[in-house]
Amino acid sequence: MQTGQALVSAGLHPSTGGDGTLACSGEMLLQALVACAGVTMAAVAANRSLGVAGSVHASGVLDVRGTLGMDPEVPVGFSSIKLTFKLQTDASEQDVAQLIETTEKYCVVLQTLHCPPDIEIIATRL
């Protein structure tokens, strides 16, 4: 399987000192969620022969004081994320509800956010 080869330059969000020309890590996380949910939903819809079009959107709440180390009581990262599906379909309400439920179940990024994996961090010198 081939995937896109686009490169994204990462940088700071304007609220943390960036100029807004580079993608911040939070934006990239939300974009990965949207991409995964959209691809998963399209696959589930095709498998069920449901005609579905539309868009997927994600937004999150993040207090930059945590990221900037300004307040040790403020967590680093998103405190909430909202995933919104805006669908055009003739499918029944039940079919749409099952489509969303199955998409949530099989979306790798969404499930990783719901059930964080064990992460090992290794630093080596070159």
C-alpha positions, 0 to 999 in steps of 0.5 A: 500500500502506498501513502501520500508523500507530502512533507509538513513543516512543523513549528510553534502555534502563534499562541506559543510564539510561532508565526502561523506559517508552520503546522503545530503538533496539536493541529497535526494530531487533529488532522491525523484524527480527521484523516483516519476517521474519514478514511475509516468511515468511507471504508465502512460505508462502502462495505455496507453499500451506503452512499455517504458524502460530506466532511469530517472536522476536529477541534480541541481545547488546549490551554497553552499555559501547560505547554509553556510551563507557565502553570504546573497545575495546567495539563500539557495537551488537549483537555477535550477533542470534538470530532464532527461528521457533516454527512450527506446521505439517504441512509436511515438514521439507524444506518448512520448511527451504526456507521459512526459507531463502527467508524469510532470502533475501527479508527486507529487514531481515535482508538489510540486517543481513547486507550493510550498505548504504553510508550517507551522513550529512548534517547541516544547520542550520535 
